[in-house]
Amino acid sequence: MILAKTGAVLFILWGLIHILGGSLILASVTGNPDAGYAFYDEAATGYSALAGSVLGYLAFSFAWIGAVVAWIGLRYNWRNSSLGLALNFALVGLTDFGLVVFLVLPGFLSWLEASPGLVLFAGAAICAVIAYTTATETLPEVQT
């Protein structure tokens, strides 16, 4: 059960990082849509208001996905639930897949900059999968 709780904590930390990051970007673009680009070392001028609003929308998505992942981690992964494992694996896996494909591989973000979330996901997934498979293998047989 310690591995399940460790995986849950790592999923929760992944969620909190994304809530924080999304919220910081949202706070910067709320009054000035161009200001959000400062997070990416881009000039804060020359972007349309639409581009800044799209960045705000993406930041909002990171924040709500982070909140859902943290809630699932607390509610389901903590109890070693297969549903929690499947949901968080899908949510975090797809989110981090997009990070790698659209930001890391083109060179907009380094592997080092992307590593906190990726390492948390890898650790959470490994702990949760081992915890779940170990628990299901050791369950007693049902007598019929």
Secondary structure, 3 states (H helix, E strand, C coil): CHHHHHHHHHHHHHHHHHHHHHHHHHHHHHHCHHHHHHHHCCCCCCCCHHHHHHHHHHHHHHHHHHHHHHHHHHHCHHHCCHHHHHHHHHHHHHHHHHHHHHHHCCCCCCHHHHHHHHHHHHHHHHHHHHHHHHHHHCCCCCCC
